[in-house]
C-alpha cells in the first residue's frame, strides 16, 4: 500500500521572507500514529497547514492517498480532520450547531446519530445546547476534536492537542485516539510533551529549523539513542573501584556509597549478570538497585542541540 | 459542487441574523420610519411634488437603496471578516470547498438579508406614503442585482480589512455620502449644471435612478444605462474576487 501521506521536497517561504520549511520529505503510513516533535517555530504547524490546505506551498508537493493537495483538494481535504492548536470557536454558536456545521462544510449529509456518538464519547453531550463562550478551555478543546471527527476523516491531525489540558481530558483524548487507531485512522500529532509521543506514537519525527532531522520507529529510536543506567546503593563505603571490575563502565558516586553502571540496549543482555557476579566475587554488597532509561526528551534535546 | 457546504455556510449566516434580529431587521425599520417622519414633514411640506410624484413617495426608492447598500456591504464583509478575526476560518480553508462555493454561501446570505430588509422597508413605507410600482419585474431585478453586487463588494472588503476600523470605513463613510448625494432625496435636475455633471460620477446615482424608474417611470439617467452600470460594477467585483481567490490574497498565505 502506498503511504497515506507523502510529502516531497516541501518548502515554504512566507511573504516576509521567513523560510518555515526547507525541503521536507516525509511518508506517513496508513493507520500509524506519528508524533512530530520540535521546538516552537520549527515548522510543524506550517507542515500541517500545507497538508490541510490552509497554507499554499512554495515548492515541492504533498500527496494524500495519492492525490495532490493543491490540484485535487476536494479529494484530499475530505479525508483529513484537523484539530488546530489555537482554541478558535464561534463564541455564539451552540456545541451541537458548530459540530453539525463542520460536517456540512465537509460536504457530508447530516447524521445526528453520529454527532451524538461523538459528543457522548468526548463527554460533551450534556453541553450540546450550550454556547461555546460558556465553555471552559478544556471543553472548547473537546469541541474542536468533535468538529474534526464529525466528517469521519481517515487522517487526523492533532496540533498540540494537550497544551493546557487537564488529566481527564487527556485520558479521554487518548481513549478516542486508540479507538480511531483501531478503526484504521492515521493520526499525526505534534507535541511538546515528549512523554506523550513516547506513550502512544509508533514513529517519531523530529523537526527543527524547517527540516526533518529524524524519522524513526519509536522503539528503534529508543534503542539507538537510549542509554541505560544501573545504580547500586552500597552497604559499605567504597574508596576506589577494585581492578577486578575495571572492564565494566563503572563510576563511583560522590560519597562512595553508590556505583553507577552505564550501558546501551544491546549490551544489557549479559553485562548486568556478569557485573553482579563480579561484585559478589569482589565482596561488594548492595542494599538497593535502580535502573533509568533515557527518555525521548533526552534524545530530543540531544538531537536538537547537536544539529543546531 | 459541494452543495452541503454552501447550505451549511448559508444556514450559519442566516442563523446569525436570527440571533441579531433586533439590529438586523428592527433597526433599519425604525431608521426608515424616522426618515419619513422627519424628512417627509420637514422637506415634504416645502416640496410638494417632484415630477408629479409626492415627496414621500419620491424618496422611498432612495431610502430602500440606502439601507440595502449599507446592509449588504456590512453583512457581506462581516460574514467573512469575523472568522478571519477569530481564527475559525481555518475550518473553511481546510474543508473540501472551492472559494466560489464559500462565496456563494456568504454572499447569498448577505444578499438575502439585504433583500428581506429592503422589502420590509418597502412595506413600512407603504404605511406612510402611496407606493406605485410601474415595473415590478424591473424593480425586483434592480433590487436583486444591487443586493448581490454590494454583498460581493462587502465580501471583498471583508477579505481586505485587517481590523474593524478598515471594515467599517466603507459602510459608514463611503456608502452614506454617495447615497445622500446620489439623488436619493432630490432629483439632480434641481442642481446647478456643474453639480449635475459631478453627480454622474457617483455610481449610486445610477442605482437610485434606475430603481426609482421601476416605481414611477421618472429617472435622472436612462434606466438601461443604470442596468449597464450595475453590470459593470458586478463584473469589477467578480474580477477582483477572481484575482483574490487565485492569489490567496489575505486568506491563504
Interface residues (C-beta under 8 A of the other chain):
Chain A: X14 X15 X52 X53 X54 X55 X56 X73 X74 X75 X76 X77 X78 X80 X82 X84 X86 X88 X89 X90 X91 X92 X93 X97 X101 X102 X104 X105 X106 X107 X108 X109 X147
Chain B: X2 X3 X4 X5 X7 X8 X9 X11 X12 X15 X16 X19 X83 X86 X87 X88 X90 X91 X92 X93 X94 X95 X96 X97 X98 X248 X252 X253
